[in-house]
Structures are given as structure tokens and as C-alpha cells.
Amino acid sequence: MSKRLTERQFQLLERLYANSKTTKVYSVSKSQAEIAQELKISRQALSIHLRKLKAAKYVRTGRGFVDITPEGITALGRSTVEAFVHVRVNPQNRNQAYSVAAEAGANEVYRVTGDSDVVAIVEYSNLDNFLKRLSGVQGVSETRAFVIIEKLK
């Protein structure tokens, strides 16, 4: 059920969209109280740490959300660079390949038509592990990885 927008609201959304850029956000699906409990610290201590991380631009916070920024991901020694992995699989082994691709840490897995049977989007820092796991699946005849260098549009 979608809400009807006024003409001005529609114009505003269009203007915001036209002036926006795509960013990758890693959203935390737990409450700050849950995170504090997992870390065995008080909610107040967590708040202090989050403020410092926010000042360093490693996280964004607000009412009910914590997002890790690309700078935060880099500080963890991980990469926000992704790769497209094209996979050819014998038809009888496709379901196993889909499962392994999801379990091996692909961000997204697509069943496609054409020269490939599966396309997975994988973080570069996980690419070697992903390819090793997927190549161990019976029936996988080919994997091709394309690392994203730059988004052009």
C-alpha cells in the first residue's frame, strides 16, 4: 500500500534523487542495547564509543539505527570493492551451487540466462574464499570474476 504524494512532495523526492549519489551502507539490525549486552559494556559506554566512531566518520547513527560507513569498513581491513562472479553449472547441480554461493558470503546471488547460470556479487576481500568454495561444488564447470574498478554511472 503506497501513500499518495502531493505534487510538492513528488518534486522534492525527484530533486533529492537527482542530487544524490549511491553509497554502500552496512546497517546493523540490532538495537544499541543488544550490542552493549553482547560487548558486556553499559549502554552509556557504548554511546561514548559510538560518538567517537561517528566523529571519525566510521559510523552513522540516529534514532534506532547504526550504519557502518565505507571508512569504517576500511578501518576493519576489509574492502567495499565488489566483484561480479559468473558461474557455469551443470543443470543437475545448480541448486547446490546456489546454496554454496549464498553460504560462501556472496552479497547477492542471481540465477540468470545466457552464457552463465549464476551471477554473484562478492566483496573483493572475500573473493578468493568464495571462488575456492564454489569451485569445490560438483558440476561447476567455470567461474569468471570481474572486479569493479570504477562505477561510471
Secondary structure as the mmCIF struct_conf table of DSSP 4:
data_model
#
loop_
_struct_conf.conf_type_id
_struct_conf.id
_struct_conf.beg_label_comp_id
_struct_conf.beg_label_asym_id
_struct_conf.beg_label_seq_id
_struct_conf.end_label_comp_id
_struct_conf.end_label_asym_id
_struct_conf.end_label_seq_id
HELX_LH_PP_P HELX_LH_PP_P1 SER A 2 THR A 6
HELX_RH_AL_P HELX_RH_AL_P1 GLU A 7 ALA A 18
TURN_TY1_P TURN_TY1_P1 ASN A 19 ASN A 19
STRN STRN1 TYR A 26 SER A 27
BEND BEND1 LYS A 30 LYS A 30
HELX_RH_AL_P HELX_RH_AL_P2 GLN A 32 LEU A 39
TURN_TY1_P TURN_TY1_P2 LYS A 40 LYS A 40
HELX_RH_AL_P HELX_RH_AL_P3 ARG A 43 ALA A 55
TURN_TY1_P TURN_TY1_P3 ALA A 56 LYS A 57
BEND BEND2 TYR A 58 TYR A 58
STRN STRN2 VAL A 59 GLY A 62
TURN_TY1_P TURN_TY1_P4 ARG A 63 GLY A 64
STRN STRN3 PHE A 65 ILE A 68
HELX_RH_AL_P HELX_RH_AL_P4 PRO A 70 ALA A 75
TURN_TY1_P TURN_TY1_P5 LEU A 76 GLY A 77
STRN STRN4 GLU A 82 VAL A 89
HELX_RH_3T_P HELX_RH_3T_P1 PRO A 91 ASN A 93
HELX_RH_AL_P HELX_RH_AL_P5 ARG A 94 GLU A 103
TURN_TY1_P TURN_TY1_P6 ALA A 104 GLY A 105
BEND BEND3 ASN A 107 ASN A 107
STRN STRN5 GLU A 108 ARG A 111
BEND BEND4 GLY A 114 ASP A 115
BEND BEND5 ASP A 117 ASP A 117
STRN STRN6 VAL A 118 GLU A 123
HELX_RH_3T_P HELX_RH_3T_P2 TYR A 124 ASN A 126
HELX_RH_AL_P HELX_RH_AL_P6 LEU A 127 SER A 135
TURN_TY1_P TURN_TY1_P7 GLY A 136 GLY A 136
BEND BEND6 VAL A 137 VAL A 137
TURN_TY1_P TURN_TY1_P8 GLN A 138 GLY A 139
STRN STRN7 VAL A 140 VAL A 147
#
